[in-house]
Amino acid sequence: MIFDLSKTSSVANTYVSELRDEMIQKDSMRFRRNLERLGEFFAYEISKTLEYSKIETQTPLGVATSLALSQQPVLATILRAGLPFHQGLLNVFDKAESAFIAAYRTNHKSGRFEIKLAYISAPALSNKVVIMVDPMLATGHSMVKCCKELIATYDIKALHIVAAIASAEGVRHVRANLPKAQLWLGAIDEEMTSKAYIVPGLGDAGDLAFGTKL
């Protein structure tokens, strides 16, 4: 299942537009906040697919019957760009545990690159719903490698992948390698540069959020 935000009309489209805007991007606090707000929106949409149980709440005047999550999801993100986006989902799923993955790309002279994982810090994920968050889904190779590492280690109940901007190529790669994952995307762009930047995309989300890396 693919949820493409650009196919619907909502205020969340404004957050995506501002994330892309090169003038608004000059305000890193605004950039981080837009990622956070977009994360909150996706958390709400994903929450509609989760399982709930009836609960009774004592009010000053009686007892109210309502619904509560049967199980909290686990929120995972790839450092560093994913941190503000992750925080947005955590604002909504405020009782959720979190997992953090450090991944980096090594480039070869041939132009080929390889994704390596530095470390994974995660709670027990078996029989849990895992929501993997990363602002950009470019080639999809980092996302697939990180998710496959988790799947190989834990018996994950369900996997949701959330990205603010995705490339069409990245979506195809994820669907081919993680066919059971559900994708939640702010927009899908058709092109990428030779250095795997999405076009029109928005640039380097990590640099825009936290400063240019060396």
Helices and strands as residue ranges (DSSP letters): E 2-4, G 5-7, H 12-20, G 24-26, H 28-47, E 52-59, E 62-69, E 74-79, H 83-92, E 97-107, E 113-121, E 129-133, E 136-137, H 141-153, E 158-163, E 165-167, H 168-177, E 182-185, E 188-189, E 191-192, E 198-199, H 205-210
